[in-house]
Amino acid sequence: MTDPLLRRRLRRARRELSQRAQRDHAAAVCRRLLSSGLIRSARRIAFYLPIAGELDPTPIREQLRGRRHWYLPVLRPHTPGRLWFVHDAPKTRWRRNRFGILEPSGRYRQIVPPQGLHVILVPLVGFDAHCHRIGMGAGFYDRSLAFLRDRRHWQRPRLIGLAHECQRLDAIEPEPWDLPLDAVVTEHALYQRGP
């Protein structure tokens, strides 16, 4: 179980980055990810709205505008602890969920299950060079993507963590339910999980 003090320390480190550092890191991550080819053929990509110093994926979306369909996570109302992914359309209406995070609302949302996405850009609190991730602690992504633990040949969706280098740890001992990421991108490096 992740030490709550460690999680707080990592969250504080990303929150304490200046606005300029936040923008510079987001731009550097965008350049590094786009040059990597990891999302070249992806057409349906989930991203997130950053909170509390999370790395902002907006530059990635702006660079790929018009060539992709973009989706945002929303809390599933009848399945606690799980996420849906909803198409982010120009006329999207917004509301705050129970955690105060903005998410698309409305009766006519285009919902896609995680299996229908090509890439999910994942926020995180901490990570290591083996692409293990520490999340916020509620387990929403792990539960929603649990089907990936049993995949043999199914390669979708690819999970790519976005982070600041200050969030990297030497090693994370994953719990049995933790899903490793396929890659983590920071302003300094691209980390990829082995075959």
N, C-alpha and C positions, 0 to 999 in steps of 0.2 A: 504494500500500500504506500502510495506517495506521501511523503512527509508534508503536512500542511504548511510548515515553515518554509520548506523549499519552494513550494508552489507560490507562496506569498512573495518570497525573495525574487523569483523569476518574473512574476507579474510586476513587481515594483521596478525591476531593471528596465523592462520595456516601456513602462509608463513614464519613467524619468528621462527618456530620450527626448531631446528638443524637437520642436515641430520641424525644424530644418533637417535634423537627422532622420526623422520619420519619413519625410518626403524623399530625401536622398536614398535611403534604404529601399523604399518602395520602387523608385526608378531603377536602381541597380538590380533588384530582384527581377523586375520586369525584363530588363535587357538579358540577364543571365538565363531566365526561363525560356524566353523566346528564341535565344540562340542555341539552346540545348536540343531543340527538336522534340521535347517531351510532349508538347501539346499541338504539334504541327497538324496532325490529321483529326484532332478532336473537334467535333461540331457541337456537342452539347456539354457545356462546362458549368459546374456549380461553383459559386464563389461565396463570399460572406461580406457583411458590412462590419468593418473593424470597430472594436470597442477596447477601451483600457490599454491602448498602446499596441494592439495587434497590428501586424504588418498589413498595410492597405493594399488590396489586390486591384484597386481601381485603375492604375496605369496599365495593367495587363489587359483589362477589359477594353480600355480606350484604344490600345494599340490594335486590338483584334475586332474593333467595332464593325458591325455589318457582315462579318464572315462567320459568326458563331451564334448559337442560341445560348442565352445565359439564364441560370437558375439560382435561386436563393433558398437556403434551408428555412423551413417553418416547423414549429412544434405541431406534431400530429395530435388533434384534439381527442381522439378516442383510443389512442394507443400511447399512454404516457411513456416518456423517456425515449421516444423515437422521432425521427425527422421525415418530413416530406420535402421535396424540392419543387419549387414553383417558378414558372417562367417569369422572368423580369421583363415586362413589356413597358413601352413608353408611357402608357396611361395607368400604370400600377398604382393602386391605392395602398396606403401604409397604415399600420397600427403597431403599437408596442405590445410585445408578448409579456408573459408574467415575470420575465427577467428584465424587462425594460428595453429589450432589443427590438429595433424596427424590423418588421417582416411584412411581406405582401399580404393583403387581405382581399376579401371580396368573394362573391359566390361563383364567379366564372373563372377562377384561376386555372391555369394549365398545370396540372400536377404530374410529375414524372417520378417513378420510383428510382431509387439509386441505381438499380440494374440498367436503367435506360440512359444513364449518363456516361460520357466517355472519360471525363476527368472531374475530380472534385478537388478544389483548392481548399485546404483544411487549415483552420487557425490552430494555434497551439500555445501552450505555456512554456514547455521545454522539449528538447529533443537531443538525441545523440547521433554520432556519425553513422550508426547502423540503422537510422531512420525509425527508431522507437520514439514515441510521442507521449508527452504528458499533456493532457487536456485540462479543461477547467474543473473537472472532477465529477461532472454529472453523468458522463458516459453516453451522451446522445449519439455521437458519431459511432462509437464502438457498437452500440446496440443496433443502430440503423444499418450498419454495414457488416453485421455479424456473418452474413452469408458468404463473405469473402474468405473467411477462415477455411471453408470447405472447398474452395475453388481448386480445380486441377488445371483446366485449360482456359477457364473464363478469365479474360484479361480486363474486364470492365467493371467498375470504373477504376481508372488509375488514380491513386491518392497521392497528392503532392502537398506537402506542408510548406507554408510560407512563414518565415521567422526572421528575427534579428539575430545576428551572430551572438549577441550577449545572452541568448536563451539556450545556447548549446551547453550540454553537460558532457562529462567524460564518458559516462555509461548510465543507462537506465535499465533496471531489472523489470522487464514487462510482466504484468499480471496475465493470467491465462486468457482473459477476455480482451486484452489490449491488441489492437490491430497495428502492425507496423505499416509505415507509409512506404510508397514506392520510391519517393524522393523527398528531400527537403531542400529548399532554396533560400539562401540568405544573401545579404549584400556582399559577402566575401567568397561564398563557395556554393557548389551544387553537391549535395550528398545523395548517393543512390544506394539502395539496398542491393545486396548481392543477388545472384541468380537463385 
